[in-house]
Amino acid sequence: GNIAYVSADGSNVWPYDSWETAAHSLGAAIDCIGNLGTAEEKAKIFVAPGDYAPGEDDAGDYAFEIPQNVIVKAMGSSPAETVLDASKKRGMKLAAGARIENLTLTNCTAAGTAGYAFGILAQDADVIDCVLKGGAGISYSSDGDHPEYYVEQHGGLFRNFAIDGACNWCPWRLSDGARAENVCVRNCNRNAAGGAVGLMPYGMSIKGEGTVVSNLVYCNNTLRKGWDHSGFGIYLSGSAELVDSVVCSNKIELSNSYNGILPVVQIAGGMMRRTRVVCNYSDVRPWNPNTGAYSGVYITSGLAENCLIASNTLAKAEESHVN
């Protein structure tokens, strides 16, 4: 059939079609039924609670690669009960029509050439009720033109999804009609210099026709050097939308800002509606009086409608910090 099971308590007997004969690794189950899913009838892999590392079958660029039209569903009561440990490889790649549900992916690290998502790379795929945490990436590629993203979402739906803690990248880029609902980016830090940092806000980069609804971006930090002038919390462009969201308690503290325009939210296209941008802190050193500096929202194109923008603090080089 087109159903397989993964459990540390299974006997690891092909074709893994019951809990008793369940595979010990996700890769083994994928090898068994990964080519059996169709758009009309997807293949399904059920995963018992537990911690899982890549198996011998997971030898690609990513620790876990979910084929087209395959659903991977963890059976625990919460994402914390089922943990996929990428073992310091790139995390997970999802092909079109794939879906993962109710799990945590952790310990993802960029290896080799930058320019590809090192946490989750999803192409017209869905991520539901999941957590991504504890990754570290490369700041930029050798040519400086391909920033490293923690999550790259091209189309598809992310719902009830959280990024919790990572370092040195833009956590999340949405494009090609991607949609995110009830999502959160928290406890992330960018602490590096150089490269295409202007393209790498520390929260989300929403481009094209991407839409984000009910999003929370909070307690993220950008430290040390920064280049260019893009938003370091959320960057909107094209016809992107940010709706019913909160951007709060983020901190930008840069020792070298070339253009000095470092808002928490930059709108370069699209629309921000019914969103609160509050209690964010920006310390820009040196401050460029020719370009100005903005602690809250900076709009070059697009629209902000029915939003609350308040209590965002800016400290300039010649002034003392304001807490």
Residue pairs with C-beta under 8 A, 6 or more apart in sequence:
1 17
1 33
2 33
2 36
2 37
2 41
2 42
2 43
2 44
3 17
3 33
3 43
3 44
3 45
3 46
4 15
4 16
4 17
4 22
4 23
4 29
4 32
4 33
4 43
4 44
4 45
4 46
5 16
5 17
5 18
5 19
5 21
5 22
5 23
5 29
5 45
5 46
5 47
5 48
6 16
6 22
6 23
6 24
6 25
6 26
6 28
6 29
6 45
6 46
6 47
6 48
6 52
7 19
7 22
7 23
7 24
7 47
7 48
7 50
8 24
8 48
8 50
8 52
9 19
9 22
9 48
10 16
10 19
10 20
10 21
10 22
10 23
10 24
10 48
11 20
11 21
11 22
12 21
12 22
12 23
12 24
12 28
13 21
14 21
14 32
15 21
15 32
15 33
16 22
16 23
16 28
16 29
16 32
19 48
22 48
23 29
23 32
24 55
25 52
25 53
25 54
25 55
25 56
25 57
25 58
26 45
26 47
26 52
26 55
26 58
26 64
26 72
26 84
27 54
27 55
27 56
27 57
27 58
27 64
28 55
28 57
29 45
30 45
30 57
30 65
30 66
30 67
30 70
31 57
33 43
33 45
33 70
34 43
34 67
34 70
35 67
36 43
37 43
37 67
37 68
37 69
37 70
37 71
37 97
38 69
39 69
39 97
42 69
42 70
42 71
42 97
42 99
43 69
43 70
43 71
44 70
44 71
44 73
45 70
45 71
45 72
45 73
46 73
46 74
46 75
47 72
47 73
47 74
47 75
47 82
47 103
48 75
48 76
48 82
49 74
49 75
49 76
49 81
49 82
50 81
50 82
50 83
51 83
51 85
52 82
52 83
52 84
52 85
53 63
53 85
53 87
54 63
54 64
54 86
54 87
54 89
58 64
58 65
60 93
61 89
61 90
61 93
61 112
61 116
62 86
62 89
62 90
62 91
62 92
62 93
62 121
63 84
63 85
63 86
63 87
63 89
63 90
63 91
63 92
63 108
64 84
64 86
64 91
64 92
64 93
64 105
65 92
65 93
65 95
66 72
66 92
66 93
66 94
66 95
66 98
66 100
66 125
67 95
67 98
68 95
68 96
68 97
68 98
69 95
69 96
69 97
69 98
70 95
70 97
70 98
70 99
71 98
71 99
71 100
71 101
72 98
72 99
72 100
72 101
72 103
73 100
73 101
73 102
74 81
74 82
74 101
74 102
74 103
75 82
75 102
76 82
76 102
78 102
79 102
79 103
79 104
79 129
79 130
79 131
80 104
80 131
82 102
82 103
82 104
83 103
83 104
83 105
83 106
84 91
84 92
84 103
84 104
84 105
84 106
85 106
85 107
86 92
86 105
86 106
86 107
86 108
86 109
87 107
88 107
88 108
88 109
88 111
89 108
89 109
89 111
90 108
90 109
90 110
90 111
90 116
90 117
90 118
90 119
90 121
91 105
91 108
91 118
91 119
91 120
91 132
91 135
92 100
92 105
92 108
92 119
92 120
92 121
93 120
93 121
93 122
94 100
94 120
94 121
94 122
94 123
94 125
94 127
94 156
95 123
95 125
96 123
96 124
96 125
97 124
97 125
98 122
98 125
98 126
99 125
99 126
99 127
99 128
100 126
100 127
100 128
100 130
101 128
101 129
101 130
102 128
102 129
102 130
103 130
103 131
104 130
104 131
104 132
104 133
105 119
105 120
105 130
105 131
105 132
105 133
106 132
106 133
106 134
106 135
107 134
107 135
108 118
108 119
108 132
108 134
108 135
108 150
108 166
109 118
109 135
109 136
109 137
110 116
110 118
110 136
110 137
110 138
110 148
110 169
111 118
113 141
113 142
114 137
114 138
114 139
114 140
114 141
114 142
114 146
114 147
114 148
115 141
115 146
115 147
115 148
116 148
116 152
117 148
117 149
117 150
117 151
117 152
117 173
118 135
118 137
118 138
118 148
118 149
118 150
118 169
119 132
119 135
119 137
119 149
119 150
119 151
119 163
119 166
120 127
120 132
120 150
120 151
120 152
120 153
121 151
121 152
122 151
122 152
122 153
122 154
122 156
122 158
123 154
123 155
123 156
124 154
124 155
124 156
124 176
125 155
125 156
126 156
126 157
126 158
126 159
127 156
127 157
127 158
127 159
127 161
128 157
128 158
128 159
128 160
128 161
129 159
129 160
129 161
130 160
130 161
130 162
131 161
131 162
131 163
131 164
132 150
132 151
132 161
132 162
132 163
132 164
132 166
133 162
133 163
133 164
133 165
133 166
134 164
134 165
134 166
135 150
135 166
135 167
136 166
136 167
136 168
137 148
137 149
137 150
137 166
137 167
137 168
137 169
138 148
138 168
138 169
139 147
139 148
139 168
139 169
139 192
139 193
139 194
139 195
139 197
139 200
140 146
140 147
140 148
140 194
140 195
140 196
140 197
141 147
141 148
141 195
144 194
144 195
144 196
145 196
146 196
147 169
147 170
147 195
147 196
147 197
147 199
147 200
148 168
148 169
148 170
148 200
149 169
149 170
149 171
149 172
149 173
149 205
150 163
150 166
150 169
150 170
150 171
150 172
150 188
151 158
151 163
151 171
151 172
151 173
152 173
153 172
153 173
153 174
153 175
153 178
153 180
153 210
154 175
154 176
154 178
155 176
155 177
155 178
156 178
156 179
157 178
157 179
157 180
157 181
158 178
158 179
158 180
158 181
158 183
159 180
159 181
159 182
159 183
160 181
160 182
160 183
161 180
161 182
161 183
161 184
162 183
162 184
162 185
162 186
163 171
163 172
163 184
163 185
163 186
163 188
164 184
164 186
164 187
165 186
165 187
165 188
166 188
166 189
167 188
167 189
167 190
167 191
168 189
168 190
168 191
168 192
169 190
169 200
170 199
170 200
170 201
170 202
170 204
170 205
171 185
171 188
171 202
171 203
171 204
172 180
172 185
172 203
172 204
172 205
173 204
173 205
173 207
174 180
174 204
174 205
174 206
174 207
174 210
174 212
174 240
175 207
175 208
175 210
176 208
176 209
176 210
177 208
177 209
177 210
178 210
178 211
179 210
179 211
179 212
179 213
180 210
180 211
180 212
180 213
180 215
181 212
181 213
181 214
182 213
182 214
182 215
183 212
183 214
183 215
183 216
184 215
184 216
184 217
184 218
185 203
185 204
185 215
185 216
185 217
185 218
185 220
186 216
186 217
186 218
186 219
186 220
187 219
187 220
188 202
188 203
188 220
188 221
189 202
189 220
189 221
189 222
189 223
190 197
190 200
190 202
190 221
190 222
190 223
190 232
191 221
191 222
191 223
191 224
192 224
192 225
193 224
193 225
193 256
194 225
194 227
195 227
196 227
196 228
197 225
197 226
197 227
197 228
198 227
198 228
198 229
198 230
199 205
199 228
199 230
199 235
200 230
201 230
201 231
201 232
201 233
201 234
201 235
201 266
202 220
202 221
202 222
202 232
202 233
202 250
203 217
203 220
203 232
203 233
203 234
203 247
203 250
204 212
204 215
204 217
204 234
204 235
205 234
205 235
205 237
206 212
206 234
206 235
206 236
206 237
206 240
206 241
206 242
206 270
207 237
207 238
207 240
208 237
208 238
208 239
208 240
209 238
209 239
209 240
210 238
210 240
210 241
211 240
211 241
211 243
212 240
212 241
212 242
212 243
212 245
213 243
213 244
213 245
214 243
214 244
214 245
215 242
215 245
215 246
216 245
216 246
216 248
217 233
217 234
217 245
217 246
217 247
217 248
217 250
218 246
218 247
218 248
218 249
218 250
219 249
219 250
220 233
220 250
220 251
221 250
221 251
221 252
221 253
222 232
222 251
222 252
222 253
222 254
223 253
223 254
224 254
224 255
224 256
225 254
225 255
225 256
226 232
226 252
226 254
226 256
226 257
226 258
226 262
227 257
227 258
228 258
228 259
229 257
229 258
229 259
229 260
229 261
229 262
229 266
229 291
230 266
230 268
231 262
231 263
231 264
231 265
231 266
231 267
231 298
232 250
232 252
232 262
232 263
232 264
233 247
233 250
233 263
233 264
233 265
233 277
233 280
234 242
234 247
234 264
234 265
234 266
235 265
235 266
235 268
236 242
236 265
236 266
236 267
236 268
236 269
236 270
236 271
236 272
236 302
237 268
237 269
237 270
238 269
238 270
239 269
239 270
240 269
240 270
240 271
241 270
241 271
241 272
241 273
242 270
242 271
242 272
242 273
242 275
243 272
243 273
243 274
243 275
244 273
244 274
244 275
245 272
245 275
245 276
246 275
246 276
246 278
247 264
247 265
247 275
247 276
247 277
247 278
247 280
248 276
248 277
248 278
248 279
248 280
249 279
249 280
250 264
250 280
250 281
251 280
251 281
251 282
251 283
252 262
252 264
252 280
252 281
252 282
252 283
252 284
253 281
253 282
253 283
254 262
254 283
254 284
254 285
255 285
256 285
256 286
257 284
257 285
257 286
257 287
257 288
257 293
258 288
259 288
259 291
260 284
260 286
260 287
260 288
260 290
260 291
260 292
260 293
261 291
261 292
261 293
261 294
261 298
262 282
262 284
262 293
262 294
263 282
263 294
263 295
263 296
263 297
263 298
264 277
264 280
264 282
264 295
264 296
264 297
264 312
265 272
265 277
265 296
265 297
265 298
266 297
266 298
266 299
266 300
267 297
267 298
267 299
267 300
267 301
267 302
267 303
267 304
268 300
268 301
268 302
269 301
269 302
270 302
270 303
271 302
271 303
271 304
271 305
272 297
272 302
272 303
272 304
272 305
272 307
273 304
273 305
273 306
273 307
274 305
274 306
274 307
275 304
275 307
275 308
276 307
276 308
276 309
276 310
277 296
277 297
277 307
277 308
277 309
277 310
277 312
278 308
278 309
278 310
278 311
278 312
279 311
279 312
280 295
280 296
280 312
280 313
281 295
281 312
281 313
281 315
282 293
282 294
282 295
282 312
282 313
282 314
282 315
283 314
283 315
283 321
284 293
284 314
284 315
284 316
284 317
285 316
285 317
286 317
287 293
287 316
287 317
287 318
293 314
293 316
294 314
295 312
295 313
295 314
296 309
296 312
297 304
297 307
297 309
313 322
313 323
314 322
315 321
315 322
